[in-house]
């Protein structure tokens, strides 16, 4: 594993609302290593989604900065792609046209765009529904399209914001395996936000634990389980169980201190 | 949503009438009573449906109705087309650029609040008693509803769609073309429906007030001659315009924007 692809340096975020200022993130520093699968885990309100959005550049930090391959990020990065929890496929565009959105922004000619989008749909097993409208698909299929839309631009880093949060358990488990396979096959860097500890253990090389009030980073844990993990029962693995216990304890204990 | 299963089964088992039976029956009954009323009422006050039908047929054979229709339709469609294009364009610009909105808002609000019939004499002074004045009037009455609805649509684009555009790096013009305008289509269509309805009113009012042609002229003519049957036949034709308008917008939505009803159904 090589050096850091993303460096988050002392990033903070304050929102000023009608009810006064909210400190969503306080001085978070974090390195994302090239090629790793890093999860941000923590309870609601710990700022994990805000941090992911700041890394992508859709949200601006109040303080601190983000370096991508050593350069300070200004605006939305072209080398990173975002997968939204709410997916937000555009209903007036077909599935393949949705996948083309990022390529359109990069000025790719129409035929090349279509070819690339179809290739990417093939990758997530949805080539057959390329012409369908997105609302004709199930939730799981829609999120596969959301992943394809991000992968189509051949990003160096994939940022995923609780991508399986709205899906049922069965669909979620299938997609977890699929995303693990894609990650290994495409050798990308992934930053993955979730509040599901098991999901984080199954997928990640490292897990960054975050806590609320104000949102901050507590610890970064090495998962240390071998890949590929779909070939054994991770949940029953002793190391995974110990790791899970320690994560739950850390998040829980600190919450107790707060109250 | 939560009709008890037993009640639903009972409803399913009851005699199934074709879907439109009740409204069709209602109309037939009203027409019947109306027809019978002709036996008692002065024919100058109201004509029977049969009489109106006969007069409509006569008008068609006479040729004047056809001429009036061509004249009215041409004026309405050109004025409406102009009103819709300018209205949608300005609505998009105002919705997307704060400066444009601030600049135009006072004028939009002024014209939208003014009962525009009052400007007809002014239009006549400007361009004379001609089709120009009538076109201008139809344009003026159709412009504002579609403009305001487009503006509302552009400003209410779902946050999530805008974020997709931002995250994937769309340029400003791509953002307008690929996100804002398509997302605003439900609002724009509502504006089109209202404006098209007003176009019919604008057309007839201007024909009665500016120059005596088209359906407006026929209405005035038969009204002042107390030819109630023919007058009501022309009224029927005018309401047909309104029905065609509503159906046309519905058809456009179903044909070109099927996602609107699909997404609405999903949201429930």
Interface residues (C-beta under 8 A of the other chain):
Chain A: X56 X58 X76 X78 X81 X82 X84 X86 X88 X90 X91 X92 X93 X101 X102 X104 X105 X106 X133 X135 X136 X149 X153
Chain B: X158 X160 X161 X163 X164 X165 X166 X167 X168 X169 X170 X171 X174 X178 X179 X182 X183 X185 X257 X258 X259 X262 X263 X266
